[in-house]
């Protein structure tokens, strides 16, 4: 009897371990082990580079790479040798979701596939500035992938991109610095701390290579050449927060109560005072036209002042709604504005230049801190800083993708 019991026990034990081993076998499709291969993705304009790593497997025939377009119907894209660790897929079409997954091909079976990775190709280069994330990022069109990351030593508050010369200029208001980041070398130069109290905005004058710095607390605009202050412009009021530079080197600044225009030598050309009760919100240039957004949150009213610099004439467009920032596609007769709905909700609105509402996007929880129009296809990006949220809309206002994984984003632009 003992012999039979012992034999039975051995059979049970052996069966248990064999069963457990099969369940842990990476080539067992019914096993409980996760896929032994991890796939990563680096998308570009119309192409993507895929790379992968494997764990604890040395003897196998190769890999099978699968792709799906716009759905979950994966098909075999390529069968690759066991030495291969990357693959480039090119000549993809814009405005389609592409998914990829990969498996290890054994001598008898195929492993579980990796977790799928996906991306949505489109035109333009997306750049994102984070403040207490201490970084500048180049993102994929769909906002889901960081293609390049450049770290900063101090929290930036504003920037100007000179990507053609591998430079990004940064203003660090909290630490009274400005800096120049060389993106090809990843090196950041800091200078002129003692000249500034609160550098709020920074611009590169492409005509002269001058760097122009708006210092709100000093109530001044500083003109820099060769990293040294060459001149300054005194401002009449404080609380200036944004600046634009025209193609002929004119400088335009806005504060709560007015917008001021100076020529390249610092001489005052015009001052546009805002109506009592209205606060300056945003400014934007298009050719000879300066657009100024002001609003009255109490009366829920806003105005767009269009100032023609060529003849120094302005017109006002009265709007219902509390709008706080805007952007405009080039040479189009409409614009997009961020509208405050409540203290904790906002939405993007498309308006004609006559003030007619052409489109209202769904209300978002939280505040809208920046808007970027992709001039390549008129898609739109909304940035919500305190929600760590980016939302990409197509030109019809449909959401393509969202990203809430990047800490403290403050500004976004598309080139």
SVG drawing of the C-alpha trace seen along z (x, -y; Angstrom):
<svg xmlns="http://www.w3.org/2000/svg" viewBox="-22 -108 51 110">
<polyline fill="none" stroke="black" stroke-width="0.4" points="0.0,0.0 2.8,-2.4 4.4,-1.7 1.2,-2.6 0.7,-5.8 4.2,-7.0 3.9,-6.3 0.6,-8.2 2.1,-11.1 5.1,-11.3 2.7,-11.3 0.7,-14.1 3.8,-16.2 5.3,-15.6 2.0,-16.6 1.8,-19.7 5.3,-20.9 4.9,-20.1 1.6,-22.0 3.1,-25.0 6.1,-24.9 3.9,-25.0 1.9,-27.8 5.1,-29.8 6.4,-28.9 6.7,-32.1 5.8,-30.0 2.7,-28.6 -0.2,-30.7 -2.4,-29.7 0.3,-30.4 0.1,-33.1 3.6,-34.7 3.7,-38.1 5.2,-38.6 9.0,-38.2 9.6,-41.1 9.1,-44.8 8.6,-47.1 9.4,-50.8 8.6,-53.4 10.2,-56.6 7.9,-58.2 8.9,-60.7 7.0,-62.6 5.9,-59.7 8.0,-57.0 8.6,-55.2 11.6,-53.4 10.7,-50.4 13.2,-48.7 12.8,-45.9 14.4,-44.1 13.9,-40.5 14.2,-38.7 15.6,-35.3 15.4,-33.7 18.5,-32.8 17.5,-30.0 14.8,-31.0 14.2,-31.3 13.5,-35.1 10.8,-37.7 7.4,-38.4 6.4,-42.1 2.7,-42.9 1.0,-46.2 -2.6,-47.4 -4.0,-50.6 -7.0,-52.4 -8.2,-49.3 -7.0,-46.2 -6.7,-43.9 -3.0,-43.1 -1.3,-41.6 2.2,-40.3 4.5,-43.1 7.9,-41.4 9.6,-38.3 13.1,-39.1 16.3,-37.3 17.1,-36.6 19.9,-39.1 17.7,-42.0 16.7,-44.6 15.1,-47.4 13.0,-48.0 12.0,-51.2 8.6,-51.4 8.4,-54.3 6.1,-56.0 3.2,-56.0 0.1,-58.1 -0.9,-61.1 -4.0,-61.0 -4.2,-57.3 -3.5,-55.4 -0.8,-52.8 -0.3,-50.1 2.6,-47.6 3.4,-44.6 6.1,-41.9 6.5,-38.3 9.4,-35.8 9.2,-32.9 10.3,-29.6 11.1,-26.4 7.6,-25.1 5.5,-27.9 5.2,-31.7 5.4,-33.7 2.7,-36.0 3.0,-39.4 4.3,-42.5 2.0,-45.2 1.1,-47.3 2.5,-50.7 0.8,-53.3 1.1,-56.7 -0.7,-59.1 1.5,-60.8 0.9,-64.3 2.8,-67.4 4.8,-69.9 7.1,-69.8 5.5,-70.3 7.6,-72.0 6.6,-72.1 8.0,-74.2 7.6,-73.0 8.4,-75.2 8.9,-73.0 9.4,-70.1 12.6,-71.9 12.6,-70.8 11.9,-71.6 10.5,-68.7 9.9,-68.0 6.7,-65.9 5.3,-63.8 2.3,-65.2 -0.1,-63.1 1.6,-64.6 2.1,-61.0 5.8,-60.6 8.8,-62.7 11.2,-62.7 13.8,-64.9 14.1,-66.2 16.4,-69.2 16.7,-69.8 17.0,-73.3 18.8,-74.2 16.2,-76.7 12.4,-76.9 11.7,-78.9 8.7,-81.2 9.0,-82.1 11.0,-81.2 11.8,-82.0 12.8,-79.3 15.6,-79.7 15.7,-76.0 17.4,-76.8 20.4,-77.9 20.1,-75.2 19.2,-77.7 16.3,-78.3 16.3,-81.5 14.7,-81.3 13.6,-83.7 13.8,-82.6 11.8,-85.2 12.1,-83.5 15.9,-83.5 16.4,-86.7 18.3,-84.9 18.1,-84.6 19.7,-81.7 20.6,-80.3 20.2,-76.6 22.2,-75.0 20.1,-72.1 22.8,-70.4 25.2,-70.3 22.6,-70.2 24.4,-73.0 22.8,-76.0 24.5,-79.4 23.3,-81.7 24.1,-85.4 23.2,-88.9 21.6,-87.9 22.4,-91.3 20.6,-93.2 17.2,-91.8 14.6,-91.6 11.8,-89.8 12.4,-88.8 8.9,-87.8 9.4,-87.4 12.3,-87.0 12.4,-87.4 15.0,-87.1 15.0,-89.9 15.8,-87.9 16.7,-91.1 19.5,-92.1 20.1,-89.0 19.4,-91.2 17.9,-89.5 15.0,-91.5 14.0,-91.0 10.9,-92.3 11.5,-92.9 8.2,-93.5 9.6,-94.7 12.1,-97.0 9.4,-98.3 11.9,-98.1 12.7,-96.4 16.4,-95.5 18.1,-95.2 21.0,-92.8 23.8,-92.2 26.6,-89.7 25.1,-88.8 25.5,-92.3 23.0,-95.1 23.3,-97.7 20.2,-99.8 16.9,-99.8 13.4,-101.2 11.6,-102.6 7.9,-101.6 5.3,-103.9 3.5,-101.3 4.1,-97.9 2.6,-94.4 3.8,-94.0 3.6,-90.3 3.9,-89.6 5.9,-91.0 6.0,-90.5 8.6,-91.7 7.6,-92.6 9.5,-91.9 10.9,-95.4 12.1,-95.2 9.2,-97.1 8.5,-96.0 5.0,-95.7 4.3,-95.0 1.0,-94.5 0.1,-95.0 -3.3,-95.0 -4.2,-98.5 -2.5,-99.2 -0.4,-98.1 2.7,-100.1 4.6,-100.1 8.2,-101.1 10.5,-101.2 13.8,-99.5 15.6,-102.5 13.2,-102.4 11.2,-105.5 7.5,-105.3 5.2,-105.0 1.8,-104.5 0.0,-103.5 -3.4,-101.9 -5.2,-102.3 -7.9,-99.8 -11.4,-100.7 -12.1,-101.0 -13.0,-97.7 -11.2,-95.6 -7.9,-93.8 -5.3,-93.1 -5.1,-89.4 -3.2,-88.6 -1.6,-90.0 -0.9,-88.6 0.6,-89.8 -0.3,-89.0 1.4,-91.1 0.7,-94.7 -2.2,-93.9 -1.9,-93.8 -4.7,-91.9 -5.3,-92.7 -7.6,-90.7 -9.1,-92.4 -11.9,-91.2 -14.1,-92.1 -14.7,-89.0 -17.4,-90.8 -19.6,-91.7 -18.6,-88.5 -17.6,-90.7 -14.5,-90.7 -13.2,-92.9 -10.7,-92.3 -8.9,-95.4 -7.5,-95.2 -4.8,-97.8 -3.4,-98.5 0.2,-99.7 0.5,-100.9 -2.1,-103.7 -2.4,-103.6 -6.1,-103.0 -7.9,-100.5 -11.4,-98.9 -13.0,-97.1 -15.1,-93.9 -17.4,-93.4 -17.9,-89.8 -20.0,-88.1 -17.9,-85.8 -14.8,-86.0 -12.0,-85.2 -8.4,-85.1 -6.1,-84.0 -6.3,-83.4 -4.5,-82.2 -5.2,-82.5 -4.4,-80.4 -2.3,-82.4 -4.4,-84.2 -7.7,-82.7 -10.8,-84.7 -11.3,-83.1 -9.5,-82.5 -9.6,-80.3 -10.1,-81.7 -10.0,-80.2 -13.2,-81.0 -13.6,-80.8 -16.9,-79.2 -16.6,-78.9 -13.8,-79.2 -12.9,-75.6 -14.0,-75.1 -13.1,-76.4 -13.4,-75.6 -12.0,-76.4 -14.2,-78.5 -13.9,-79.2 -15.0,-82.7 -15.3,-84.4 -13.6,-87.8 -17.1,-89.3 -17.5,-87.7 -19.9,-84.8 -19.4,-81.5 -18.5,-78.9 -17.6,-76.1 -17.8,-75.4 -15.7,-72.6 -16.7,-70.5 -16.1,-72.1 -12.8,-71.1 -12.3,-70.8 -9.7,-73.4 -8.2,-76.4 -6.7,-76.9 -3.2,-78.2 -2.0,-78.1 -3.3,-77.5 -1.2,-76.5 -2.5,-76.3 -0.6,-73.9 -0.4,-76.1 0.3,-73.0 -3.2,-71.6 -5.0,-74.0 -5.2,-71.4 -5.2,-72.8 -3.5,-72.0 -4.9,-73.1 -2.6,-73.2 -3.9,-73.0 -1.0,-73.6 -2.5,-72.6 -4.1,-69.5 -0.8,-68.5 -3.0,-68.1 -2.5,-68.5 -5.4,-68.0 -5.0,-67.7 -8.0,-68.5 -8.3,-68.2 -9.5,-71.2 -13.1,-70.2 -12.8,-70.1 -12.6,-66.4 -10.2,-65.1 -7.3,-63.1 -5.4,-62.4 -4.7,-63.6 -1.5,-63.5 -1.6,-64.1 1.7,-62.6 4.0,-65.6 4.5,-67.6 3.8,-71.4 3.6,-72.3 3.3,-76.1 3.8,-76.9 3.4,-75.0 4.0,-75.9 4.1,-74.1 6.7,-74.8"/>
</svg>
